[in-house]
Amino acid sequence: MGKANFSDEFKRDAVAQITERGYRVAEVSQRLGVSQHSLYAWKRQFARRPAARPA
Protein backbone atom coordinates (compact mmCIF):
# COMPACT_ATOMS: atom_id res chain seq x y z
CA MET A 1 0.00 0.00 0.00
CA GLY A 2 1.57 3.27 -1.15
CA LYS A 3 1.38 6.76 0.18
CA ALA A 4 -1.63 8.68 -1.13
CA ASN A 5 -0.99 12.05 -2.73
CA PHE A 6 -3.69 14.63 -2.11
CA SER A 7 -3.87 17.96 -3.90
CA ASP A 8 -3.40 21.19 -1.97
CA GLU A 9 -7.00 22.05 -2.83
CA PHE A 10 -8.22 18.81 -1.19
CA LYS A 11 -6.07 19.48 1.88
CA ARG A 12 -7.26 23.08 2.21
CA ASP A 13 -10.89 21.99 1.92
CA ALA A 14 -10.37 19.32 4.58
CA VAL A 15 -8.77 21.89 6.91
CA ALA A 16 -11.57 24.37 6.20
CA GLN A 17 -14.13 21.79 7.30
CA ILE A 18 -12.41 21.78 10.69
CA THR A 19 -11.45 25.42 11.12
CA GLU A 20 -14.28 27.23 9.35
CA ARG A 21 -17.24 24.87 9.39
CA GLY A 22 -16.66 23.50 12.89
CA TYR A 23 -16.52 19.78 12.15
CA ARG A 24 -14.49 17.56 14.50
CA VAL A 25 -11.18 16.17 13.21
CA ALA A 26 -12.36 12.60 13.86
CA GLU A 27 -15.50 13.18 11.79
CA VAL A 28 -13.64 14.69 8.82
CA SER A 29 -11.02 11.95 9.05
CA GLN A 30 -13.62 9.21 8.84
CA ARG A 31 -15.67 10.89 6.11
CA LEU A 32 -12.69 11.59 3.84
CA GLY A 33 -10.72 8.44 4.62
CA VAL A 34 -7.70 10.42 5.81
CA SER A 35 -5.83 9.86 9.06
CA GLN A 36 -6.29 12.32 11.89
CA HIS A 37 -2.52 12.72 11.95
CA SER A 38 -2.59 13.94 8.34
CA LEU A 39 -5.38 16.41 9.09
CA TYR A 40 -3.47 17.91 12.01
CA ALA A 41 -0.34 18.17 9.84
CA TRP A 42 -2.29 19.88 7.06
CA LYS A 43 -3.85 22.23 9.60
CA ARG A 44 -0.36 23.29 10.71
CA GLN A 45 0.81 23.51 7.09
CA PHE A 46 -2.01 25.80 5.99
CA ALA A 47 -2.29 27.85 9.19
CA ARG A 48 -2.69 31.48 8.37
CA ARG A 49 0.40 33.41 9.25
CA PRO A 50 -0.11 36.86 10.76
CA ALA A 51 0.28 39.67 8.25
CA ALA A 52 3.57 41.50 8.32
CA ARG A 53 3.48 44.84 10.08
CA PRO A 54 3.98 47.88 7.89
CA ALA A 55 7.35 49.55 8.37
N, CA, C and O atoms as a Tripos MOL2 file, in Angstrom:
@<TRIPOS>MOLECULE
protein
  220   219    55     0     0
PROTEIN
NO_CHARGES

@<TRIPOS>ATOM
      1 N           0.8490   -1.1770    0.0000 N.3       1 MET1
      2 CA          0.0000    0.0000    0.0000 C.3       1 MET1
      3 C           0.8890    1.2320    0.0000 C.2       1 MET1
      4 O           1.7140    1.4020    0.8970 O.2       1 MET1
      5 N           0.7280    2.0950   -1.0040 N.am      2 GLY2
      6 CA          1.5740    3.2740   -1.1490 C.3       2 GLY2
      7 C           1.0000    4.4780   -0.4450 C.2       2 GLY2
      8 O          -0.1190    4.4570    0.0670 O.2       2 GLY2
      9 N           1.7840    5.5100   -0.4350 N.am      3 LYS3
     10 CA          1.3820    6.7620    0.1810 C.3       3 LYS3
     11 C           0.4680    7.5100   -0.7810 C.2       3 LYS3
     12 O           0.8080    7.6970   -1.9500 O.2       3 LYS3
     13 N          -0.6850    7.9340   -0.2920 N.am      4 ALA4
     14 CA         -1.6260    8.6770   -1.1260 C.3       4 ALA4
     15 C          -1.1580   10.1160   -1.2800 C.2       4 ALA4
     16 O          -0.6550   10.7200   -0.3330 O.2       4 ALA4
     17 N          -1.3270   10.6560   -2.4750 N.am      5 ASN5
     18 CA         -0.9940   12.0490   -2.7270 C.3       5 ASN5
     19 C          -2.2860   12.8330   -2.9040 C.2       5 ASN5
     20 O          -3.0710   12.5590   -3.8120 O.2       5 ASN5
     21 N          -2.4980   13.8000   -2.0380 N.am      6 PHE6
     22 CA         -3.6860   14.6300   -2.1100 C.3       6 PHE6
     23 C          -3.2910   16.0140   -2.5940 C.2       6 PHE6
     24 O          -2.2250   16.5220   -2.2440 O.2       6 PHE6
     25 N          -4.1430   16.6170   -3.3910 N.am      7 SER7
     26 CA         -3.8670   17.9590   -3.9040 C.3       7 SER7
     27 C          -3.9650   18.9780   -2.7720 C.2       7 SER7
     28 O          -4.6140   18.7330   -1.7550 O.2       7 SER7
     29 N          -3.3130   20.1220   -2.9630 N.am      8 ASP8
     30 CA         -3.4000   21.1920   -1.9700 C.3       8 ASP8
     31 C          -4.8410   21.6550   -1.8040 C.2       8 ASP8
     32 O          -5.2590   22.0200   -0.7050 O.2       8 ASP8
     33 N          -5.5940   21.6410   -2.8930 N.am      9 GLU9
     34 CA         -6.9990   22.0460   -2.8260 C.3       9 GLU9
     35 C          -7.7910   21.1020   -1.9050 C.2       9 GLU9
     36 O          -8.6000   21.5540   -1.0950 O.2       9 GLU9
     37 N          -7.5510   19.7950   -2.0370 N.am     10 PHE10
     38 CA         -8.2170   18.8060   -1.1880 C.3      10 PHE10
     39 C          -7.8410   19.0390    0.2730 C.2      10 PHE10
     40 O          -8.6980   19.0110    1.1560 O.2      10 PHE10
     41 N          -6.5550   19.2680    0.5160 N.am     11 LYS11
     42 CA         -6.0720   19.4840    1.8830 C.3      11 LYS11
     43 C          -6.6780   20.7450    2.4890 C.2      11 LYS11
     44 O          -7.1220   20.7460    3.6370 O.2      11 LYS11
     45 N          -6.6900   21.8160    1.7040 N.am     12 ARG12
     46 CA         -7.2610   23.0780    2.2090 C.3      12 ARG12
     47 C          -8.7430   22.9330    2.5160 C.2      12 ARG12
     48 O          -9.2290   23.4740    3.5090 O.2      12 ARG12
     49 N          -9.4600   22.2080    1.6720 N.am     13 ASP13
     50 CA        -10.8850   21.9920    1.9210 C.3      13 ASP13
     51 C         -11.0900   21.1670    3.1870 C.2      13 ASP13
     52 O         -11.9880   21.4520    3.9780 O.2      13 ASP13
     53 N         -10.2640   20.1520    3.3760 N.am     14 ALA14
     54 CA        -10.3670   19.3200    4.5780 C.3      14 ALA14
     55 C         -10.1120   20.1650    5.8280 C.2      14 ALA14
     56 O         -10.8330   20.0430    6.8180 O.2      14 ALA14
     57 N          -9.0940   21.0130    5.7820 N.am     15 VAL15
     58 CA         -8.7750   21.8890    6.9110 C.3      15 VAL15
     59 C          -9.9030   22.8890    7.1430 C.2      15 VAL15
     60 O         -10.2480   23.1810    8.2880 O.2      15 VAL15
     61 N         -10.4720   23.4110    6.0720 N.am     16 ALA16
     62 CA        -11.5710   24.3740    6.1990 C.3      16 ALA16
     63 C         -12.7760   23.7460    6.8840 C.2      16 ALA16
     64 O         -13.4820   24.4260    7.6290 O.2      16 ALA16
     65 N         -13.0230   22.4660    6.6460 N.am     17 GLN17
     66 CA        -14.1350   21.7910    7.2960 C.3      17 GLN17
     67 C         -13.9560   21.8040    8.8140 C.2      17 GLN17
     68 O         -14.9340   21.8410    9.5610 O.2      17 GLN17
     69 N         -12.7100   21.7740    9.2580 N.am     18 ILE18
     70 CA        -12.4090   21.7780   10.6920 C.3      18 ILE18
     71 C         -12.4040   23.2020   11.2390 C.2      18 ILE18
     72 O         -13.0530   23.4930   12.2440 O.2      18 ILE18
     73 N         -11.6700   24.0800   10.5730 N.am     19 THR19
     74 CA        -11.4460   25.4160   11.1230 C.3      19 THR19
     75 C         -12.5790   26.3980   10.8510 C.2      19 THR19
     76 O         -12.8410   27.2750   11.6730 O.2      19 THR19
     77 N         -13.2510   26.2670    9.7170 N.am     20 GLU20
     78 CA        -14.2770   27.2350    9.3480 C.3      20 GLU20
     79 C         -15.6960   26.7160    9.5450 C.2      20 GLU20
     80 O         -16.5980   27.4730    9.9020 O.2      20 GLU20
     81 N         -15.8830   25.4320    9.3110 N.am     21 ARG21
     82 CA        -17.2400   24.8700    9.3950 C.3      21 ARG21
     83 C         -17.5120   24.1750   10.7180 C.2      21 ARG21
     84 O         -18.6490   23.7990   11.0010 O.2      21 ARG21
     85 N         -16.4680   24.0010   11.5350 N.am     22 GLY22
     86 CA        -16.6580   23.4960   12.8870 C.3      22 GLY22
     87 C         -16.8040   21.9890   13.0390 C.2      22 GLY22
     88 O         -17.2430   21.5210   14.0900 O.2      22 GLY22
     89 N         -16.4500   21.2240   12.0220 N.am     23 TYR23
     90 CA        -16.5170   19.7770   12.1540 C.3      23 TYR23
     91 C         -15.3480   19.2740   12.9980 C.2      23 TYR23
     92 O         -14.2780   19.8830   13.0080 O.2      23 TYR23
     93 N         -15.5510   18.1740   13.6970 N.am     24 ARG24
     94 CA        -14.4860   17.5590   14.4980 C.3      24 ARG24
     95 C         -13.4930   16.8470   13.5780 C.2      24 ARG24
     96 O         -13.8640   16.3400   12.5200 O.2      24 ARG24
     97 N         -12.2330   16.8190   13.9970 N.am     25 VAL25
     98 CA        -11.1820   16.1700   13.2120 C.3      25 VAL25
     99 C         -11.5380   14.7080   12.9650 C.2      25 VAL25
    100 O         -11.3770   14.2100   11.8510 O.2      25 VAL25
    101 N         -12.0190   14.0190   13.9960 N.am     26 ALA26
    102 CA        -12.3600   12.6000   13.8580 C.3      26 ALA26
    103 C         -13.4370   12.3970   12.7940 C.2      26 ALA26
    104 O         -13.3840   11.4380   12.0250 O.2      26 ALA26
    105 N         -14.4060   13.2970   12.7550 N.am     27 GLU27
    106 CA        -15.5040   13.1840   11.7930 C.3      27 GLU27
    107 C         -14.9950   13.3870   10.3550 C.2      27 GLU27
    108 O         -15.3370   12.6190    9.4550 O.2      27 GLU27
    109 N         -14.1860   14.4150   10.1530 N.am     28 VAL28
    110 CA        -13.6440   14.6920    8.8200 C.3      28 VAL28
    111 C         -12.7240   13.5520    8.3870 C.2      28 VAL28
    112 O         -12.7360   13.1390    7.2280 O.2      28 VAL28
    113 N         -11.9330   13.0540    9.3240 N.am     29 SER29
    114 CA        -11.0230   11.9450    9.0470 C.3      29 SER29
    115 C         -11.7840   10.7300    8.5290 C.2      29 SER29
    116 O         -11.4110   10.1290    7.5220 O.2      29 SER29
    117 N         -12.8340   10.3870    9.2200 N.am     30 GLN30
    118 CA        -13.6180    9.2100    8.8380 C.3      30 GLN30
    119 C         -14.3270    9.4320    7.5020 C.2      30 GLN30
    120 O         -14.3370    8.5480    6.6460 O.2      30 GLN30
    121 N         -14.9130   10.6060    7.3270 N.am     31 ARG31
    122 CA        -15.6730   10.8920    6.1090 C.3      31 ARG31
    123 C         -14.7810   10.9080    4.8740 C.2      31 ARG31
    124 O         -15.1780   10.4220    3.8150 O.2      31 ARG31
    125 N         -13.5710   11.4670    5.0050 N.am     32 LEU32
    126 CA        -12.6920   11.5930    3.8450 C.3      32 LEU32
    127 C         -11.7300   10.4210    3.6800 C.2      32 LEU32
    128 O         -11.0800   10.2910    2.6420 O.2      32 LEU32
    129 N         -11.6380    9.5740    4.6940 N.am     33 GLY33
    130 CA        -10.7170    8.4450    4.6160 C.3      33 GLY33
    131 C          -9.2610    8.8660    4.7530 C.2      33 GLY33
    132 O          -8.3700    8.2960    4.1240 O.2      33 GLY33
    133 N          -9.0380    9.8770    5.5900 N.am     34 VAL34
    134 CA         -7.7020   10.4210    5.8130 C.3      34 VAL34
    135 C          -7.4030   10.2940    7.3090 C.2      34 VAL34
    136 O          -8.3000   10.4570    8.1370 O.2      34 VAL34
    137 N          -6.1580   10.0070    7.6520 N.am     35 SER35
    138 CA         -5.8280    9.8630    9.0610 C.3      35 SER35
    139 C          -5.9380   11.1980    9.7930 C.2      35 SER35
    140 O          -5.7580   12.2630    9.2030 O.2      35 SER35
    141 N          -6.2330   11.1210   11.0730 N.am     36 GLN36
    142 CA         -6.2930   12.3220   11.8940 C.3      36 GLN36
    143 C          -4.9200   12.9900   11.9340 C.2      36 GLN36
    144 O          -4.8230   14.2170   11.9480 O.2      36 GLN36
    145 N          -3.8750   12.1910   11.9520 N.am     37 HIS37
    146 CA         -2.5170   12.7200   11.9540 C.3      37 HIS37
    147 C          -2.2920   13.6120   10.7280 C.2      37 HIS37
    148 O          -1.7260   14.6990   10.8430 O.2      37 HIS37
    149 N          -2.7350   13.1490    9.5600 N.am     38 SER38
    150 CA         -2.5910   13.9410    8.3410 C.3      38 SER38
    151 C          -3.3610   15.2500    8.4430 C.2      38 SER38
    152 O          -2.8560   16.3000    8.0460 O.2      38 SER38
    153 N          -4.5720   15.1940    8.9690 N.am     39 LEU39
    154 CA         -5.3770   16.4110    9.0900 C.3      39 LEU39
    155 C          -4.7060   17.4370    9.9940 C.2      39 LEU39
    156 O          -4.6870   18.6260    9.6790 O.2      39 LEU39
    157 N          -4.1580   16.9820   11.1140 N.am     40 TYR40
    158 CA         -3.4660   17.9090   12.0090 C.3      40 TYR40
    159 C          -2.2270   18.4950   11.3290 C.2      40 TYR40
    160 O          -1.9230   19.6750   11.5050 O.2      40 TYR40
    161 N          -1.5190   17.6810   10.5600 N.am     41 ALA41
    162 CA         -0.3390   18.1680    9.8390 C.3      41 ALA41
    163 C          -0.7510   19.2030    8.7880 C.2      41 ALA41
    164 O          -0.0960   20.2360    8.6480 O.2      41 ALA41
    165 N          -1.8180   18.9330    8.0600 N.am     42 TRP42
    166 CA         -2.2860   19.8830    7.0560 C.3      42 TRP42
    167 C          -2.7480   21.1760    7.7110 C.2      42 TRP42
    168 O          -2.5340   22.2640    7.1780 O.2      42 TRP42
    169 N          -3.3840   21.0470    8.8760 N.am     43 LYS43
    170 CA         -3.8470   22.2260    9.5990 C.3      43 LYS43
    171 C          -2.6610   23.1240    9.9540 C.2      43 LYS43
    172 O          -2.7360   24.3430    9.8070 O.2      43 LYS43
    173 N          -1.5800   22.5250   10.4150 N.am     44 ARG44
    174 CA         -0.3650   23.2910   10.7100 C.3      44 ARG44
    175 C           0.2170   23.8860    9.4210 C.2      44 ARG44
    176 O           0.6440   25.0410    9.3970 O.2      44 ARG44
    177 N           0.2280   23.0890    8.3630 N.am     45 GLN45
    178 CA          0.8110   23.5140    7.0900 C.3      45 GLN45
    179 C           0.0880   24.7310    6.5170 C.2      45 GLN45
    180 O           0.7240   25.6460    5.9950 O.2      45 GLN45
    181 N          -1.2230   24.7380    6.6120 N.am     46 PHE46
    182 CA         -2.0090   25.7970    5.9950 C.3      46 PHE46
    183 C          -2.4850   26.8550    6.9860 C.2      46 PHE46
    184 O          -3.3510   27.6670    6.6640 O.2      46 PHE46
    185 N          -1.9200   26.8450    8.1870 N.am     47 ALA47
    186 CA         -2.2940   27.8500    9.1860 C.3      47 ALA47
    187 C          -1.9870   29.2310    8.6340 C.2      47 ALA47
    188 O          -0.9410   29.4640    8.0270 O.2      47 ALA47
    189 N          -2.9030   30.1170    8.8550 N.am     48 ARG48
    190 CA         -2.6870   31.4790    8.3680 C.3      48 ARG48
    191 C          -1.6330   32.1370    9.2240 C.2      48 ARG48
    192 O          -1.7060   32.1380   10.4530 O.2      48 ARG48
    193 N          -0.6590   32.6920    8.5490 N.am     49 ARG49
    194 CA          0.4000   33.4130    9.2540 C.3      49 ARG49
    195 C          -0.0540   34.8690    9.4270 C.2      49 ARG49
    196 O          -0.6940   35.4340    8.5410 O.2      49 ARG49
    197 N           0.2820   35.4650   10.5720 N.am     50 PRO50
    198 CA         -0.1120   36.8620   10.7640 C.3      50 PRO50
    199 C           0.5110   37.7670    9.7070 C.2      50 PRO50
    200 O           1.6520   37.5540    9.2980 O.2      50 PRO50
    201 N          -0.2130   38.7460    9.2790 N.am     51 ALA51
    202 CA          0.2800   39.6720    8.2530 C.3      51 ALA51
    203 C           1.4640   40.4570    8.8010 C.2      51 ALA51
    204 O           1.5190   40.8000    9.9820 O.2      51 ALA51
    205 N           2.3980   40.7260    7.9170 N.am     52 ALA52
    206 CA          3.5750   41.4980    8.3220 C.3      52 ALA52
    207 C           3.1500   42.9280    8.6620 C.2      52 ALA52
    208 O           2.2750   43.5060    8.0180 O.2      52 ALA52
    209 N           3.7870   43.4680    9.6740 N.am     53 ARG53
    210 CA          3.4780   44.8360   10.0810 C.3      53 ARG53
    211 C           4.1080   45.8210    9.1080 C.2      53 ARG53
    212 O           5.2400   45.6260    8.6640 O.2      53 ARG53
    213 N           3.3800   46.8700    8.7800 N.am     54 PRO54
    214 CA          3.9780   47.8790    7.8940 C.3      54 PRO54
    215 C           5.1360   48.5780    8.5780 C.2      54 PRO54
    216 O           5.1060   48.8100    9.7860 O.2      54 PRO54
    217 N           6.1550   48.9120    7.8060 N.am     55 ALA55
    218 CA          7.3550   49.5470    8.3690 C.3      55 ALA55
    219 C           7.1710   51.0280    8.5620 C.2      55 ALA55
    220 O           8.0860   51.7080    9.0260 O.2      55 ALA55
@<TRIPOS>BOND
     1     1     2 1
     2     2     3 1
     3     3     4 2
     4     3     5 am
     5     5     6 1
     6     6     7 1
     7     7     8 2
     8     7     9 am
     9     9    10 1
    10    10    11 1
    11    11    12 2
    12    11    13 am
    13    13    14 1
    14    14    15 1
    15    15    16 2
    16    15    17 am
    17    17    18 1
    18    18    19 1
    19    19    20 2
    20    19    21 am
    21    21    22 1
    22    22    23 1
    23    23    24 2
    24    23    25 am
    25    25    26 1
    26    26    27 1
    27    27    28 2
    28    27    29 am
    29    29    30 1
    30    30    31 1
    31    31    32 2
    32    31    33 am
    33    33    34 1
    34    34    35 1
    35    35    36 2
    36    35    37 am
    37    37    38 1
    38    38    39 1
    39    39    40 2
    40    39    41 am
    41    41    42 1
    42    42    43 1
    43    43    44 2
    44    43    45 am
    45    45    46 1
    46    46    47 1
    47    47    48 2
    48    47    49 am
    49    49    50 1
    50    50    51 1
    51    51    52 2
    52    51    53 am
    53    53    54 1
    54    54    55 1
    55    55    56 2
    56    55    57 am
    57    57    58 1
    58    58    59 1
    59    59    60 2
    60    59    61 am
    61    61    62 1
    62    62    63 1
    63    63    64 2
    64    63    65 am
    65    65    66 1
    66    66    67 1
    67    67    68 2
    68    67    69 am
    69    69    70 1
    70    70    71 1
    71    71    72 2
    72    71    73 am
    73    73    74 1
    74    74    75 1
    75    75    76 2
    76    75    77 am
    77    77    78 1
    78    78    79 1
    79    79    80 2
    80    79    81 am
    81    81    82 1
    82    82    83 1
    83    83    84 2
    84    83    85 am
    85    85    86 1
    86    86    87 1
    87    87    88 2
    88    87    89 am
    89    89    90 1
    90    90    91 1
    91    91    92 2
    92    91    93 am
    93    93    94 1
    94    94    95 1
    95    95    96 2
    96    95    97 am
    97    97    98 1
    98    98    99 1
    99    99   100 2
   100    99   101 am
   101   101   102 1
   102   102   103 1
   103   103   104 2
   104   103   105 am
   105   105   106 1
   106   106   107 1
   107   107   108 2
   108   107   109 am
   109   109   110 1
   110   110   111 1
   111   111   112 2
   112   111   113 am
   113   113   114 1
   114   114   115 1
   115   115   116 2
   116   115   117 am
   117   117   118 1
   118   118   119 1
   119   119   120 2
   120   119   121 am
   121   121   122 1
   122   122   123 1
   123   123   124 2
   124   123   125 am
   125   125   126 1
   126   126   127 1
   127   127   128 2
   128   127   129 am
   129   129   130 1
   130   130   131 1
   131   131   132 2
   132   131   133 am
   133   133   134 1
   134   134   135 1
   135   135   136 2
   136   135   137 am
   137   137   138 1
   138   138   139 1
   139   139   140 2
   140   139   141 am
   141   141   142 1
   142   142   143 1
   143   143   144 2
   144   143   145 am
   145   145   146 1
   146   146   147 1
   147   147   148 2
   148   147   149 am
   149   149   150 1
   150   150   151 1
   151   151   152 2
   152   151   153 am
   153   153   154 1
   154   154   155 1
   155   155   156 2
   156   155   157 am
   157   157   158 1
   158   158   159 1
   159   159   160 2
   160   159   161 am
   161   161   162 1
   162   162   163 1
   163   163   164 2
   164   163   165 am
   165   165   166 1
   166   166   167 1
   167   167   168 2
   168   167   169 am
   169   169   170 1
   170   170   171 1
   171   171   172 2
   172   171   173 am
   173   173   174 1
   174   174   175 1
   175   175   176 2
   176   175   177 am
   177   177   178 1
   178   178   179 1
   179   179   180 2
   180   179   181 am
   181   181   182 1
   182   182   183 1
   183   183   184 2
   184   183   185 am
   185   185   186 1
   186   186   187 1
   187   187   188 2
   188   187   189 am
   189   189   190 1
   190   190   191 1
   191   191   192 2
   192   191   193 am
   193   193   194 1
   194   194   195 1
   195   195   196 2
   196   195   197 am
   197   197   198 1
   198   198   199 1
   199   199   200 2
   200   199   201 am
   201   201   202 1
   202   202   203 1
   203   203   204 2
   204   203   205 am
   205   205   206 1
   206   206   207 1
   207   207   208 2
   208   207   209 am
   209   209   210 1
   210   210   211 1
   211   211   212 2
   212   211   213 am
   213   213   214 1
   214   214   215 1
   215   215   216 2
   216   215   217 am
   217   217   218 1
   218   218   219 1
   219   219   220 2
@<TRIPOS>SUBSTRUCTURE
     1 MET1         2 RESIDUE 1 A MET
     2 GLY2         6 RESIDUE 1 A GLY
     3 LYS3        10 RESIDUE 1 A LYS
     4 ALA4        14 RESIDUE 1 A ALA
     5 ASN5        18 RESIDUE 1 A ASN
     6 PHE6        22 RESIDUE 1 A PHE
     7 SER7        26 RESIDUE 1 A SER
     8 ASP8        30 RESIDUE 1 A ASP
     9 GLU9        34 RESIDUE 1 A GLU
    10 PHE10       38 RESIDUE 1 A PHE
    11 LYS11       42 RESIDUE 1 A LYS
    12 ARG12       46 RESIDUE 1 A ARG
    13 ASP13       50 RESIDUE 1 A ASP
    14 ALA14       54 RESIDUE 1 A ALA
    15 VAL15       58 RESIDUE 1 A VAL
    16 ALA16       62 RESIDUE 1 A ALA
    17 GLN17       66 RESIDUE 1 A GLN
    18 ILE18       70 RESIDUE 1 A ILE
    19 THR19       74 RESIDUE 1 A THR
    20 GLU20       78 RESIDUE 1 A GLU
    21 ARG21       82 RESIDUE 1 A ARG
    22 GLY22       86 RESIDUE 1 A GLY
    23 TYR23       90 RESIDUE 1 A TYR
    24 ARG24       94 RESIDUE 1 A ARG
    25 VAL25       98 RESIDUE 1 A VAL
    26 ALA26      102 RESIDUE 1 A ALA
    27 GLU27      106 RESIDUE 1 A GLU
    28 VAL28      110 RESIDUE 1 A VAL
    29 SER29      114 RESIDUE 1 A SER
    30 GLN30      118 RESIDUE 1 A GLN
    31 ARG31      122 RESIDUE 1 A ARG
    32 LEU32      126 RESIDUE 1 A LEU
    33 GLY33      130 RESIDUE 1 A GLY
    34 VAL34      134 RESIDUE 1 A VAL
    35 SER35      138 RESIDUE 1 A SER
    36 GLN36      142 RESIDUE 1 A GLN
    37 HIS37      146 RESIDUE 1 A HIS
    38 SER38      150 RESIDUE 1 A SER
    39 LEU39      154 RESIDUE 1 A LEU
    40 TYR40      158 RESIDUE 1 A TYR
    41 ALA41      162 RESIDUE 1 A ALA
    42 TRP42      166 RESIDUE 1 A TRP
    43 LYS43      170 RESIDUE 1 A LYS
    44 ARG44      174 RESIDUE 1 A ARG
    45 GLN45      178 RESIDUE 1 A GLN
    46 PHE46      182 RESIDUE 1 A PHE
    47 ALA47      186 RESIDUE 1 A ALA
    48 ARG48      190 RESIDUE 1 A ARG
    49 ARG49      194 RESIDUE 1 A ARG
    50 PRO50      198 RESIDUE 1 A PRO
    51 ALA51      202 RESIDUE 1 A ALA
    52 ALA52      206 RESIDUE 1 A ALA
    53 ARG53      210 RESIDUE 1 A ARG
    54 PRO54      214 RESIDUE 1 A PRO
    55 ALA55      218 RESIDUE 1 A ALA
